[in-house]
Amino acid sequence: MYDTMRTESDNCIPNKTCGVNYAPVFFIPYIMMTQFIMLNLFIMVIIQQFELYYLTDDNVLEKFKDQLIIFKKNWTKFTSDHDCLKLKDTKLVSFFRAMEQPLGLKDVQEKQIIKEVVLMEL
């Protein structure tokens, strides 16, 4: 990097060993980006190894992933007529009834579901 900044006054040989004054404009962002990428790769490897060897099958993260998939499927099913952006209030009871515990209220009476919805301020 230092050699790319050599100019005529630094005793360089013209057209052979001379550099340019704007070399830092390239090298500083280049170094910053490569360090950023390498840091992210390093963190990714650590997280993958942690998930692989230190988390059990019944951990909270695995349960969350499973519940998130169920939630996404039900959300898509009940909000497809609004481009999956909003859920009509008339479909709330059906939405909660369609999901299993702990997210849903599958085996609960409709009045209890309405009470829960009101308590959640939905």
N, C-alpha and C positions, 0 to 999 in steps of 0.2 A: 504494500500500500504506500509505503514511503517513497518507493522508486517511481510510482506513477505521478508523483507531485514534483519531481525534479524539473527544473527549468534551465534556461540557458546560463543563468548566473551561477548555477550549481556545478559547473564543469561537466555538463553532459555532452554526449556526442550527438549532434543533430541527426535526426531521422533514425537513430538507433536506440539511444538510452534516455531520450528526453520524455518527460511526462507532461501533464497538463495541470493547470491550477485548479480546475473544477473537479478533480478526482474525489475530494471529500463529499461532494454532492452525491456521488454514487455509493461510496463505501459506507458512509454513516447510516443511511437507510438500509443498505444491504445487511450490515451487521445487526442492526436493530431487529429486522425481520427474521433473520436466521436464528437469533437468540430467542425471539418470541416463539417461533415454531418449535425449536428444540425444547424449550421449557414446557410448552403444551404437550408435546410427545412424552416427555419425561413424566409429567403429572398423569397423563392417560395410562401409562404403563403401571404406575403405582396404584391407581384406582382399580384397574383391571385385576391386578394381582391381589389386592385387598378383597375384592368381590369374590374372586375365585377361591382363595384359601381361608379367609377369615369370617365370611358370612355364612351362616347356616341356612338351610332351606326354609325354615320357618321364621326368618327375620322380617322385620317391618318393611324393608324395601321391597322384598319379593311379594309380600302381601299387597303392598301399594301398587306394584306393577300389574298384578292380576286384577285388582279392583279397578284400576284405571282403564284397562282394556274393556271391562264390562261396562263401565260408565260411558266410555266413548261410543260403544255400540248402541247403548240405549239412547244416548244423547242424539246420535245421528238418526236413529229410528224416529224419535219423537219431534225432532226439529227440522226434518228434511223439507217441509213445506215453507220454511222461513230461511232457507240457505244455511241451515245449521248455526244460526246466530242467536236465536232466542226461542224460549220455550213458552208456549201459551199457558196461561194460568189454568185453563180448563183441562190441561193434560198433566198437571202436576201429580195428581193422585195416581194416574196410570203410570207415570214415569217412576215414581217411588215403588209402586207395586211390582213393576217389572224387574226390579233388581233384588238380589239376595242381600242378606245381612253382611256386613255392617253398614253398607251404603243405603240399601233399600229397605222397604217395609213390606216384604212380600206376604207374610202371614198375619197382617194387622188389618183390623176393620177400617172401613173408609172414614168413619168419624175420627178415629184415632190418628189416621194419616193427616186429616185436615188440621187437627190440633197441633200436630208436629210441624206442619208447614207454617202455621201461624206463629208458633214459638220460634221458628227459624227466621221469621220475618221475610219470608219469600212472597 
